[in-house]
């Protein structure tokens, strides 16, 4: 019951954010985070 209400609130939050925070920005952000994480594995001193 609580989890359903929480997920509903999260969906409403995404509906509010969606117009300003587009999917392209989200995908590029995730791609950059994966890139830096793999770069940190290759270069631990960085």
Secondary structure, DSSP 8 states (H G I E B T S, - for coil): -HHHHHHHHHHHHHHHHHTTS-HHHHHHHHHHHHHHHHHHHH-TT-
